[in-house]
Every structure is written in C-alpha cells, then in structure tokens.
Amino acid sequence: MYDSVEASRLLDILGNRNRRRIIELLRQKPCFVTEISDTLVLSPKAVIDHLQMMEREAILSCETDDRRRKYYYLENDILINVSLKQLRVPGEAIGDEDETQERLKNSIAMLGRMIRAHDQILANLEQVNHDIETRIADIARNHKDIFLSERDFTVIIALSHQSLTMEELHEVSHLLPEELLPLLKRFERAGIVKRTKNQFTLRGVHAE
C-alpha cells in the first residue's frame, strides 16, 4: 500500500499525458523505444526520458532480446479510483431532472467536438505520414551514395526530433556504437550531421 508521499509522487508521474499514453500502450504488449515513439508520435529522446523516470519508480522494467534490443513492459500497473463530487452553489434552484438533462446535453456536445477534432487530427497525420514516406523515397533514390540502407534513415529520423548522444542513438536505433560511428562519419562528411561535444545534431533542423 502506498503512503501519502508515494501516492503524491505517482500522481505527479501520471499527471503527464504522454506518460499515461505510454502506460496504456504497454498494457497491451511490451514495446521497444522506436515502437512507442512511432505509435505515439513522440521523439525518441522524450520517450526515453519518460521510460527512465517510470523505471526508477518501479512502474516499468525492461529486458534485452537476443539482438541486444531493449524492450519495456509494465512491472507494476497503476489503478487509481478518482471520483468527482459536485458542490451545489447556494441559492441555485435547478431541478434534479433539468440538471441531469443539461449535463447530458453538454456532455454530448463536448463528445461531438472531441470526435470532430480527433478525425481532423487523424486526417492531417495521415497526410504528413504520406509526405514523410515520399520524401524518404526521394532522398533514397537520389542520394544512394550517402544512404546505403534503411538503418541510415532510422538514425536520420531520430536526429530529426532532437540532438542525441551516441548512447541515446544506440537506444533508439538498436545499432551498436561500432555500427553507428562509420555511419555518422559518412553523414558528417556529407554535411548533414555535425558533432558538438558528445551530441550529434542534424544540420538545418534544430539550432541552425
């Protein structure tokens, strides 16, 4: 049983919408970082930060498969029962039946707005995904001397979100450092990636 301090800490963790989405996804099955990132449309670095936080709290755990890829699963699920009690404003004289009907109408109206917003987001996301696939195919076709395999694009896509260290690139791409180094040097020679201290950045995307 959690004490008040532990319960407060868990509520702080669950106060973040993306952490709740990750937990919901892991309820369905264990996932790699890239699976979580692609499914929830989050940057790999943000996913790693959320996973590490929840791993420290023993909410999640991870294992490594035979290809040395790390996947995460729920170690302890979280079930919280929250109830909402309405406080009537003094002086209000709304009948119970009218009040119930009004709440129902407001709820239905809100549901309709949420569904329409959801449909619009999905339509926009589908178009963006199509544009991304088209651009990747175009780059692969016209720059075969630089992009030799699909794993090259795994690294480029990861760096498109934000700058990453070698360790973070290994985490999101499942490539070993000895595989990443020649690949990154090739990108540096082509002028599309730069290294600053221990981080790699895609040129023209973040700070430039």
NULUM-256380 format. One record per residue: residue in three letters; x negated, y negated, z negated of N, C-alpha, C in turn. Coordinates in nm, 3 decimals. Layout:
BEGIN
ATOM type    n.px    n.py    n.pz   ca.px   ca.py   ca.pz    c.px    c.py    c.pz
ATOM  Ala       X       Y       Z       X       Y       Z       X       Y       Z
...
END
This chain:
BEGIN
ATOM type    n.px    n.py    n.pz   ca.px   ca.py   ca.pz    c.px    c.py    c.pz
ATOM  Met  -0.086   0.119   0.000   0.000   0.000   0.000  -0.089  -0.124   0.000
ATOM  Tyr  -0.062  -0.219   0.087  -0.141  -0.339   0.096  -0.104  -0.437  -0.014
ATOM  Asp  -0.205  -0.504  -0.076  -0.174  -0.609  -0.170  -0.145  -0.737  -0.094
ATOM  Ser  -0.113  -0.844  -0.167  -0.070  -0.967  -0.100  -0.179  -1.028  -0.013
ATOM  Val  -0.306  -1.016  -0.057  -0.417  -1.071   0.021  -0.433  -0.995   0.152
ATOM  Glu  -0.430  -0.861   0.144  -0.443  -0.779   0.265  -0.325  -0.800   0.359
ATOM  Ala  -0.205  -0.810   0.301  -0.085  -0.833   0.384  -0.095  -0.967   0.454
ATOM  Ser  -0.146  -1.070   0.384  -0.162  -1.201   0.444  -0.263  -1.197   0.558
ATOM  Arg  -0.372  -1.119   0.538  -0.474  -1.107   0.642  -0.418  -1.038   0.766
ATOM  Leu  -0.337  -0.934   0.744  -0.275  -0.863   0.857  -0.178  -0.954   0.932
ATOM  Leu  -0.104  -1.034   0.858  -0.011  -1.127   0.923  -0.087  -1.230   1.006
ATOM  Asp  -0.204  -1.272   0.958  -0.287  -1.365   1.036  -0.331  -1.299   1.167
ATOM  Ile  -0.370  -1.171   1.158  -0.413  -1.098   1.278  -0.296  -1.086   1.376
ATOM  Leu  -0.179  -1.049   1.324  -0.063  -1.028   1.411   0.001  -1.159   1.454
ATOM  Gly  -0.046  -1.270   1.398   0.008  -1.398   1.441  -0.034  -1.435   1.582
ATOM  Asn  -0.135  -1.365   1.634  -0.182  -1.390   1.770  -0.105  -1.301   1.868
ATOM  Arg  -0.040  -1.363   1.965   0.045  -1.288   2.058  -0.033  -1.183   2.136
ATOM  Asn  -0.156  -1.215   2.179  -0.232  -1.120   2.259  -0.276  -0.999   2.178
ATOM  Arg  -0.302  -1.019   2.048  -0.335  -0.902   1.966  -0.214  -0.812   1.950
ATOM  Arg  -0.097  -0.872   1.938   0.025  -0.790   1.932   0.045  -0.713   2.062
ATOM  Arg   0.015  -0.777   2.175   0.029  -0.708   2.304  -0.069  -0.592   2.316
ATOM  Ile  -0.191  -0.610   2.265  -0.291  -0.503   2.269  -0.245  -0.385   2.185
ATOM  Ile  -0.192  -0.414   2.066  -0.144  -0.306   1.978  -0.030  -0.232   2.047
ATOM  Glu   0.062  -0.303   2.109   0.174  -0.240   2.177   0.125  -0.150   2.291
ATOM  Leu   0.023  -0.196   2.364  -0.033  -0.116   2.473  -0.100   0.010   2.419
ATOM  Leu  -0.174  -0.003   2.309  -0.245   0.111   2.252  -0.151   0.209   2.183
ATOM  Arg  -0.030   0.164   2.152   0.070   0.259   2.100   0.106   0.362   2.207
ATOM  Gln   0.094   0.322   2.333   0.130   0.409   2.443   0.018   0.509   2.475
ATOM  Lys  -0.107   0.462   2.471  -0.220   0.550   2.501  -0.350   0.477   2.469
ATOM  Pro  -0.460   0.552   2.445  -0.591   0.488   2.431  -0.631   0.421   2.562
ATOM  Cys  -0.708   0.313   2.554  -0.745   0.238   2.674  -0.889   0.189   2.667
ATOM  Phe  -0.950   0.176   2.785  -1.079   0.110   2.797  -1.057  -0.042   2.798
ATOM  Val  -1.164  -0.116   2.776  -1.155  -0.264   2.777  -1.100  -0.313   2.910
ATOM  Thr  -1.150  -0.256   3.020  -1.106  -0.302   3.152  -0.958  -0.273   3.175
ATOM  Glu  -0.908  -0.160   3.122  -0.765  -0.129   3.136  -0.681  -0.233   3.062
ATOM  Ile  -0.722  -0.268   2.941  -0.649  -0.368   2.863  -0.655  -0.503   2.933
ATOM  Ser  -0.773  -0.539   2.980  -0.791  -0.668   3.048  -0.704  -0.678   3.172
ATOM  Asp  -0.702  -0.573   3.254  -0.625  -0.575   3.378  -0.475  -0.571   3.351
ATOM  Thr  -0.432  -0.489   3.255  -0.290  -0.474   3.227  -0.230  -0.601   3.167
ATOM  Leu  -0.303  -0.664   3.076  -0.250  -0.781   3.006  -0.295  -0.913   3.068
ATOM  Val  -0.376  -0.905   3.175  -0.428  -1.025   3.243  -0.499  -1.115   3.142
ATOM  Leu  -0.598  -1.058   3.072  -0.681  -1.131   2.977  -0.826  -1.115   3.018
ATOM  Ser  -0.910  -1.211   2.982  -1.051  -1.198   3.014  -1.111  -1.084   2.932
ATOM  Pro  -1.207  -1.010   2.987  -1.270  -0.901   2.912  -1.331  -0.949   2.780
ATOM  Lys  -1.392  -1.069   2.782  -1.453  -1.121   2.658  -1.347  -1.144   2.551
ATOM  Ala  -1.232  -1.199   2.589  -1.125  -1.221   2.492  -1.074  -1.088   2.437
ATOM  Val  -1.062  -0.988   2.525  -1.017  -0.856   2.481  -1.116  -0.797   2.380
ATOM  Ile  -1.244  -0.807   2.410  -1.347  -0.754   2.320  -1.339  -0.822   2.184
ATOM  Asp  -1.322  -0.954   2.182  -1.313  -1.027   2.054  -1.193  -0.978   1.972
ATOM  His  -1.078  -0.962   2.038  -0.960  -0.913   1.968  -0.981  -0.771   1.915
ATOM  Leu  -1.039  -0.685   1.998  -1.061  -0.546   1.959  -1.156  -0.536   1.839
ATOM  Gln  -1.264  -0.614   1.844  -1.360  -0.609   1.735  -1.298  -0.657   1.604
ATOM  Met  -1.216  -0.760   1.610  -1.150  -0.810   1.490  -1.060  -0.702   1.430
ATOM  Met  -0.980  -0.638   1.515  -0.888  -0.536   1.464  -0.961  -0.408   1.423
ATOM  Glu  -1.076  -0.384   1.485  -1.156  -0.268   1.444  -1.212  -0.290   1.304
ATOM  Arg  -1.254  -0.412   1.273  -1.306  -0.443   1.139  -1.199  -0.422   1.031
ATOM  Glu  -1.074  -0.444   1.069  -0.964  -0.428   0.974  -0.909  -0.286   0.974
ATOM  Ala  -0.977  -0.194   1.045  -0.937  -0.052   1.050  -0.800  -0.032   1.114
ATOM  Ile  -0.758  -0.130   1.196  -0.635  -0.113   1.272  -0.663  -0.026   1.395
ATOM  Leu  -0.778  -0.051   1.457  -0.820   0.024   1.575  -0.948   0.100   1.546
ATOM  Ser  -0.972   0.199   1.629  -1.100   0.269   1.628  -1.137   0.298   1.773
ATOM  Cys  -1.257   0.344   1.795  -1.299   0.370   1.933  -1.384   0.497   1.939
ATOM  Glu  -1.389   0.555   2.057  -1.474   0.670   2.084  -1.538   0.650   2.221
ATOM  Thr  -1.643   0.726   2.247  -1.714   0.718   2.374  -1.696   0.848   2.449
ATOM  Asp  -1.659   0.837   2.579  -1.637   0.959   2.655  -1.769   1.011   2.712
ATOM  Asp  -1.762   1.116   2.794  -1.885   1.177   2.846  -1.958   1.089   2.946
ATOM  Arg  -1.892   0.984   2.993  -1.958   0.887   3.083  -2.005   0.765   3.006
ATOM  Arg  -2.009   0.775   2.874  -2.055   0.669   2.784  -1.967   0.546   2.792
ATOM  Arg  -1.840   0.565   2.829  -1.744   0.456   2.829  -1.670   0.457   2.697
ATOM  Lys  -1.654   0.339   2.640  -1.588   0.326   2.510  -1.439   0.299   2.530
ATOM  Tyr  -1.356   0.379   2.464  -1.212   0.354   2.470  -1.156   0.340   2.328
ATOM  Tyr  -1.049   0.261   2.319  -0.993   0.224   2.189  -0.856   0.289   2.169
ATOM  Tyr  -0.824   0.316   2.043  -0.694   0.373   2.009  -0.653   0.320   1.872
ATOM  Leu  -0.524   0.331   1.841  -0.473   0.287   1.711  -0.516   0.386   1.604
ATOM  Glu  -0.586   0.337   1.504  -0.622   0.421   1.390  -0.514   0.416   1.285
ATOM  Asn  -0.461   0.297   1.263  -0.350   0.278   1.169  -0.250   0.183   1.232
ATOM  Asp  -0.129   0.231   1.255  -0.026   0.145   1.313   0.026   0.050   1.205
ATOM  Ile   0.086  -0.058   1.249   0.137  -0.160   1.158   0.287  -0.174   1.177
ATOM  Leu   0.361  -0.153   1.073   0.505  -0.168   1.078   0.545  -0.273   0.975
ATOM  Ile   0.604  -0.381   1.023   0.643  -0.490   0.935   0.791  -0.516   0.952
ATOM  Asn   0.861  -0.520   0.844   1.004  -0.548   0.847   1.027  -0.693   0.804
ATOM  Val   1.070  -0.775   0.897   1.094  -0.916   0.869   1.242  -0.945   0.888
ATOM  Ser   1.304  -1.006   0.790   1.445  -1.041   0.802   1.462  -1.191   0.794
ATOM  Leu   1.565  -1.240   0.859   1.592  -1.384   0.863   1.726  -1.409   0.796
ATOM  Lys   1.723  -1.496   0.697   1.845  -1.529   0.625   1.881  -1.674   0.654
ATOM  Gln   1.999  -1.692   0.708   2.042  -1.827   0.743   2.095  -1.898   0.620
ATOM  Leu   2.051  -2.021   0.600   2.098  -2.104   0.490   2.199  -2.204   0.544
ATOM  Arg   2.316  -2.201   0.492   2.421  -2.291   0.539   2.396  -2.432   0.486
ATOM  Val   2.408  -2.529   0.575   2.391  -2.669   0.536   2.513  -2.713   0.458
ATOM  Pro   2.495  -2.775   0.339   2.610  -2.819   0.261   2.699  -2.912   0.340
ATOM  Gly   2.829  -2.891   0.329   2.925  -2.978   0.397   2.971  -2.924   0.530
ATOM  Glu   2.898  -2.821   0.584   2.942  -2.763   0.711   3.066  -2.678   0.688
ATOM  Ala   3.160  -2.688   0.778   3.285  -2.614   0.761   3.319  -2.535   0.886
ATOM  Ile   3.214  -2.466   0.940   3.235  -2.387   1.061   3.288  -2.250   1.022
ATOM  Gly   3.394  -2.206   1.084   3.450  -2.074   1.055   3.352  -1.965   1.094
ATOM  Asp   3.360  -1.853   1.021   3.267  -1.743   1.048   3.280  -1.693   1.190
ATOM  Glu   3.402  -1.682   1.240   3.423  -1.630   1.375   3.369  -1.726   1.479
ATOM  Asp   3.393  -1.856   1.462   3.341  -1.955   1.556   3.189  -1.959   1.554
ATOM  Glu   3.134  -1.946   1.434   2.988  -1.949   1.420   2.924  -1.829   1.489
ATOM  Thr   2.986  -1.714   1.474   2.935  -1.594   1.539   2.940  -1.606   1.691
ATOM  Gln   3.050  -1.659   1.742   3.065  -1.678   1.886   2.962  -1.777   1.939
ATOM  Glu   2.936  -1.883   1.863   2.839  -1.984   1.906   2.699  -1.925   1.911
ATOM  Arg   2.665  -1.846   1.810   2.534  -1.782   1.809   2.519  -1.686   1.926
ATOM  Leu   2.626  -1.614   1.957   2.623  -1.520   2.069   2.600  -1.593   2.200
ATOM  Lys   2.674  -1.703   2.222   2.658  -1.780   2.346   2.516  -1.835   2.359
ATOM  Asn   2.462  -1.887   2.248   2.325  -1.940   2.252   2.223  -1.831   2.281
ATOM  Ser   2.245  -1.713   2.222   2.153  -1.601   2.244   2.157  -1.554   2.389
ATOM  Ile   2.277  -1.545   2.446   2.292  -1.503   2.586   2.228  -1.605   2.679
ATOM  Ala   2.249  -1.733   2.650   2.189  -1.838   2.734   2.036  -1.832   2.728
ATOM  Met   1.983  -1.811   2.608   1.837  -1.801   2.592   1.784  -1.678   2.664
ATOM  Leu   1.855  -1.566   2.655   1.815  -1.444   2.725   1.809  -1.468   2.875
ATOM  Gly   1.909  -1.536   2.929   1.910  -1.565   3.072   1.791  -1.648   3.114
ATOM  Arg   1.758  -1.750   3.033   1.643  -1.835   3.067   1.513  -1.756   3.061
ATOM  Met   1.501  -1.669   2.961   1.379  -1.588   2.947   1.363  -1.492   3.065
ATOM  Ile   1.472  -1.430   3.108   1.465  -1.335   3.220   1.428  -1.407   3.349
ATOM  Arg   1.487  -1.525   3.371   1.453  -1.601   3.493   1.307  -1.643   3.491
ATOM  Ala   1.257  -1.686   3.375   1.116  -1.723   3.363   1.027  -1.603   3.387
ATOM  His   1.067  -1.487   3.332   0.992  -1.363   3.350   0.984  -1.326   3.498
ATOM  Asp   1.095  -1.334   3.569   1.098  -1.300   3.712   1.007  -1.393   3.792
ATOM  Gln   1.006  -1.521   3.757   0.923  -1.617   3.829   0.775  -1.590   3.803
ATOM  Ile   0.741  -1.558   3.679   0.602  -1.526   3.646   0.555  -1.403   3.722
ATOM  Leu   0.639  -1.299   3.727   0.603  -1.177   3.800   0.583  -1.204   3.948
ATOM  Ala   0.671  -1.287   4.005   0.659  -1.320   4.148   0.528  -1.394   4.174
ATOM  Asn   0.495  -1.490   4.087   0.370  -1.565   4.102   0.249  -1.474   4.083
ATOM  Leu   0.257  -1.383   3.984   0.146  -1.293   3.957   0.123  -1.198   4.074
ATOM  Glu   0.231  -1.149   4.133   0.219  -1.060   4.249   0.148  -1.130   4.365
ATOM  Gln   0.182  -1.257   4.387   0.118  -1.333   4.494  -0.030  -1.355   4.465
ATOM  Val  -0.061  -1.389   4.339  -0.200  -1.412   4.300  -0.281  -1.283   4.316
ATOM  Asn  -0.225  -1.169   4.274  -0.295  -1.041   4.288  -0.322  -1.009   4.435
ATOM  His  -0.225  -1.040   4.520  -0.244  -1.018   4.664  -0.356  -1.107   4.717
ATOM  Asp  -0.357  -1.232   4.675  -0.461  -1.325   4.720  -0.600  -1.280   4.673
ATOM  Ile  -0.607  -1.229   4.550  -0.735  -1.180   4.497  -0.785  -1.061   4.579
ATOM  Glu  -0.697  -0.968   4.606  -0.736  -0.849   4.685  -0.781  -0.889   4.825
ATOM  Thr  -0.712  -0.985   4.885  -0.751  -1.033   5.018  -0.888  -1.097   5.016
ATOM  Arg  -0.914  -1.179   4.912  -1.044  -1.245   4.902  -1.156  -1.145   4.878
ATOM  Ile  -1.133  -1.045   4.795  -1.235  -0.943   4.771  -1.266  -0.867   4.899
ATOM  Ala  -1.163  -0.831   4.973  -1.185  -0.760   5.100  -1.263  -0.845   5.199
ATOM  Asp  -1.233  -0.975   5.201  -1.303  -1.067   5.292  -1.451  -1.078   5.254
ATOM  Ile  -1.479  -1.090   5.124  -1.618  -1.101   5.079  -1.694  -0.971   5.108
ATOM  Ala  -1.629  -0.858   5.080  -1.694  -0.728   5.104  -1.726  -0.709   5.252
ATOM  Arg  -1.638  -0.755   5.338  -1.656  -0.738   5.483  -1.767  -0.828   5.537
ATOM  Asn  -1.776  -0.950   5.485  -1.868  -1.049   5.542  -2.002  -1.058   5.471
ATOM  His  -2.016  -0.990   5.356  -2.141  -1.001   5.280  -2.186  -0.863   5.232
ATOM  Lys  -2.196  -0.770   5.325  -2.232  -0.633   5.291  -2.375  -0.622   5.240
ATOM  Asp  -2.459  -0.721   5.270  -2.598  -0.716   5.223  -2.609  -0.748   5.074
ATOM  Ile  -2.507  -0.813   5.019  -2.508  -0.852   4.877  -2.421  -0.759   4.793
ATOM  Phe  -2.302  -0.728   4.845  -2.208  -0.644   4.771  -2.212  -0.503   4.829
ATOM  Leu  -2.276  -0.413   4.755  -2.304  -0.279   4.805  -2.201  -0.175   4.764
ATOM  Ser  -2.124  -0.206   4.657  -2.025  -0.109   4.610  -1.919  -0.180   4.528
ATOM  Glu  -1.817  -0.104   4.489  -1.707  -0.162   4.409  -1.754  -0.210   4.273
ATOM  Arg  -1.858  -0.146   4.219  -1.904  -0.186   4.086  -1.961  -0.328   4.088
ATOM  Asp  -2.011  -0.372   4.206  -2.058  -0.511   4.217  -1.943  -0.607   4.189
ATOM  Phe  -1.826  -0.576   4.241  -1.710  -0.663   4.219  -1.659  -0.654   4.075
ATOM  Thr  -1.681  -0.539   4.010  -1.644  -0.529   3.869  -1.719  -0.633   3.787
ATOM  Val  -1.846  -0.650   3.817  -1.929  -0.748   3.746  -1.887  -0.890   3.783
ATOM  Ile  -1.863  -0.915   3.911  -1.823  -1.049   3.955  -1.690  -1.089   3.893
ATOM  Ile  -1.595  -0.997   3.889  -1.463  -1.027   3.831  -1.477  -1.056   3.681
ATOM  Ala  -1.561  -0.979   3.612  -1.582  -1.003   3.469  -1.642  -1.142   3.446
ATOM  Leu  -1.741  -1.181   3.529  -1.805  -1.312   3.513  -1.714  -1.425   3.560
ATOM  Ser  -1.613  -1.394   3.640  -1.518  -1.497   3.682  -1.436  -1.549   3.564
ATOM  His  -1.417  -1.464   3.463  -1.342  -1.507   3.344  -1.426  -1.601   3.259
ATOM  Gln  -1.551  -1.563   3.231  -1.639  -1.647   3.150  -1.778  -1.586   3.148
ATOM  Ser  -1.875  -1.664   3.096  -2.012  -1.617   3.086  -2.019  -1.500   2.989
ATOM  Leu  -2.107  -1.403   3.022  -2.118  -1.282   2.939  -2.264  -1.245   2.918
ATOM  Thr  -2.292  -1.183   2.806  -2.426  -1.130   2.781  -2.438  -0.993   2.848
ATOM  Met  -2.562  -0.941   2.848  -2.584  -0.809   2.906  -2.502  -0.703   2.830
ATOM  Glu  -2.498  -0.715   2.697  -2.422  -0.620   2.616  -2.272  -0.627   2.649
ATOM  Glu  -2.220  -0.748   2.666  -2.079  -0.764   2.698  -2.048  -0.711   2.838
ATOM  Leu  -2.140  -0.734   2.933  -2.122  -0.681   3.068  -2.121  -0.528   3.066
ATOM  His  -2.207  -0.471   2.986  -2.208  -0.325   2.972  -2.073  -0.276   2.917
ATOM  Glu  -2.019  -0.350   2.819  -1.893  -0.312   2.755  -1.778  -0.313   2.855
ATOM  Val  -1.773  -0.415   2.941  -1.657  -0.428   3.029  -1.673  -0.353   3.161
ATOM  Ser  -1.798  -0.329   3.204  -1.819  -0.264   3.334  -1.855  -0.117   3.322
ATOM  His  -1.894  -0.073   3.201  -1.938   0.064   3.176  -2.066   0.098   3.253
ATOM  Leu  -2.137  -0.005   3.302  -2.266   0.017   3.368  -2.377   0.004   3.265
ATOM  Leu  -2.478   0.087   3.276  -2.592   0.082   3.185  -2.678  -0.039   3.217
ATOM  Pro  -2.754  -0.090   3.118  -2.841  -0.207   3.143  -2.936  -0.186   3.260
ATOM  Glu  -2.989  -0.063   3.275  -3.081  -0.037   3.387  -3.008  -0.040   3.523
ATOM  Glu  -2.876  -0.024   3.521  -2.797  -0.038   3.644  -2.759  -0.184   3.668
ATOM  Leu  -2.734  -0.256   3.559  -2.691  -0.395   3.569  -2.805  -0.488   3.611
ATOM  Leu  -2.926  -0.462   3.563  -3.037  -0.555   3.589  -3.065  -0.577   3.737
ATOM  Pro  -3.085  -0.471   3.818  -3.110  -0.494   3.962  -2.991  -0.560   4.031
ATOM  Leu  -2.872  -0.525   3.987  -2.750  -0.583   4.046  -2.745  -0.734   4.018
ATOM  Leu  -2.773  -0.773   3.894  -2.770  -0.915   3.857  -2.884  -0.992   3.923
ATOM  Lys  -3.000  -0.929   3.936  -3.111  -0.996   4.006  -3.077  -1.022   4.152
ATOM  Arg  -3.005  -0.927   4.214  -2.962  -0.946   4.352  -2.867  -1.065   4.362
ATOM  Phe  -2.777  -1.076   4.265  -2.683  -1.188   4.263  -2.755  -1.321   4.237
ATOM  Glu  -2.859  -1.317   4.152  -2.936  -1.439   4.126  -3.008  -1.486   4.252
ATOM  Arg  -3.067  -1.391   4.324  -3.137  -1.427   4.449  -3.040  -1.486   4.551
ATOM  Ala  -2.916  -1.436   4.550  -2.815  -1.487   4.643  -2.756  -1.621   4.597
ATOM  Gly  -2.791  -1.664   4.476  -2.745  -1.793   4.426  -2.602  -1.793   4.374
ATOM  Ile  -2.549  -1.676   4.341  -2.410  -1.673   4.294  -2.401  -1.649   4.143
ATOM  Val  -2.513  -1.611   4.082  -2.516  -1.590   3.936  -2.643  -1.656   3.882
ATOM  Lys  -2.632  -1.718   3.767  -2.751  -1.771   3.701  -2.757  -1.719   3.559
ATOM  Arg  -2.880  -1.711   3.508  -2.901  -1.663   3.371  -2.948  -1.778   3.285
ATOM  Thr  -2.880  -1.801   3.173  -2.919  -1.903   3.077  -2.937  -1.835   2.943
ATOM  Lys  -3.062  -1.828   2.899  -3.097  -1.753   2.777  -3.049  -1.609   2.791
ATOM  Asn  -2.951  -1.568   2.711  -2.908  -1.428   2.717  -2.772  -1.412   2.783
ATOM  Gln  -2.724  -1.516   2.852  -2.592  -1.510   2.916  -2.602  -1.524   3.067
ATOM  Phe  -2.511  -1.458   3.135  -2.502  -1.466   3.280  -2.373  -1.541   3.316
ATOM  Thr  -2.386  -1.632   3.412  -2.273  -1.718   3.450  -2.256  -1.714   3.601
ATOM  Leu  -2.131  -1.709   3.645  -2.102  -1.717   3.788  -2.109  -1.863   3.830
ATOM  Arg  -2.195  -1.893   3.924  -2.216  -2.033   3.965  -2.089  -2.092   4.025
ATOM  Gly  -2.063  -2.218   3.992  -1.950  -2.289   4.051  -1.816  -2.260   3.989
ATOM  Val  -1.813  -2.177   3.882  -1.684  -2.139   3.823  -1.662  -2.203   3.687
ATOM  His  -1.763  -2.203   3.600  -1.742  -2.245   3.462  -1.789  -2.388   3.438
ATOM  Ala  -1.922  -2.406   3.426  -1.972  -2.537   3.382  -2.021  -2.623   3.499
ATOM  Glu  -2.026  -2.567   3.619  -2.088  -2.644   3.728  -1.978  -2.706   3.816
END
